[in-house]
């Protein structure tokens, strides 16, 4: 998403002149990452996106974390466009994709090795630090893309539990339709599809007596928002 401007302002140069946890919002805008994501979403993949609840997004996302369901790799472009963010928790493979990986890193994305528990723990610590000091990171607690577009039965609640412990407010997000755009089988890309996003009110950990109650409330809200997105998409 940062490809257009990296040919004008070298990204390695801006990375060298700025510091992590301070530069993410600046580089996101300087390198036009979100506008390019919107262009790809609407002009190349030609998706018709509909978002509800944008009024719940805080002007400054520092001190927050995004929690969303996950259907497809197309979720990345969609959430970049609708949440105005470039920061995700992602597998390390993405970091090695030319230009794209560097742009993701510059915008605040945190990377981990999927099969390395130590790497996952380090990534969680770095994610919390990014959310506390710089910008909100998008987390997919399902851990992988849905097979059929429905919410997976099991999730990895560690990030939500850690958000409670670190007093990070959660912005819950439910999306639908991206699984039909780029299925998990990755054998086709379907253009001209409708996708929907619903953003919920911020959930404050201070309103809950335990991490368990917080996890249940957050994921329960994501499920509700996913259902609302699906209803809007199919209406």
Beta strands, then each sheet from edge to edge (+ up, - down):
strand 1: 48-52
strand 2: 64-68
strand 3: 89-91
strand 4: 110-112
strand 5: 138-139
strand 6: 169-176
strand 7: 194-203
sheet 1: 1+ 7+ 6- 2- 5-
sheet 2: 3+ 4+
end
